[in-house]
Amino acid sequence: MMDMNAMIKGIRLSKLYWLSFVVTYTYCAVTVYLLLTLPADYYDPSNPQQVLAAVKLTNVRVIIISIGLVIYPLVLLLSLRIAKYVILGLTAWAIAMLIDDHLVLYEIIEYPKRASVAAILELRPFIIITMVWMCFELTFRAGN
Amino acid sequence: MSNKHINRDEIKTILDSFSSYQEEFSKPSKQSKSFKFFIIFFNVYILVCYISLNLVHHGVIIPADPTVLEKGFLDIFIARANGAFWLLAAMNICLFFNIFFKSIVLITLVYCVNSFVDSFVLFGTFVDANRPALSVYSFSRPFMLIALIGLLMTHNPPKRDQQAN
């Protein structure tokens, strides 16, 4: 327990970083929970192909988010240098997903038009900003 | 009363203090032959894809494999090729100025893996005897990923980064 406290104190990062971390982590945990407990009747049955594509993509993304949720805190405790590359990769992936959904796959997939799902999708740019902040902090502040 | 204007000697001193910094940024670091091979391969691959897809899109080239034009495949390929093209430009700029090269390669690798996974999940492997163009595209994608991993492994960072570590 003492070792764990010493490790956390040893990570010298700003309060804004920890705020970004908590916001991102909470968002991801809530997203995973919502997607796993999403009722089948939320999907629009009139577009079966688009719904199937959305379900397939969502399953893959939930798996990757879950892996990120488990791995990132551990990596942060072990090494800031590796944590920088992990958060950089996850941020790039989040941006790639957003660009993909808006520019590439918008005709192929259709997400449920419910408030909870819409909230998750609309909050994505803000979460990406917090992730980009974490990248900058780990690149420029933690390295010094 | 003191003279608030800076004289010629002082201007020269200020400019000289930045000259070494400029040299450090503009001087390319020495890279291995394998790195040069990977960077040339990646540049050629992305540019060939980008140019050929745009030529097909504008009707200059009519594909032998008509399925390329079906199901909105071409729109997806062009959108992805555009993304890869801008990342390639950023990568070359970062390599020239010796800053954040590994970060931009990592971002490109994540972008390509995401595209690869999304396409695989949505459309399958594309490998089909009746779709030669899509099959060639599918078979060549792992080589692109290998080239990106090779760039990450073989990049020789500039001296200032080695000193910082």
Interface residues (C-beta under 8 A of the other chain):
Chain A: A53 K56 L57 V60 Y85 L88 G89 A92 W93 A96 M97 I99 D100 L103 V104 L105 E107 I108 I109 T139 G143
Chain B: G72 D75 I76 A79 R80 G83 S103 L106 I107 L109 V110 Y111 N114 S115 V117 D118 V121 L122 A164
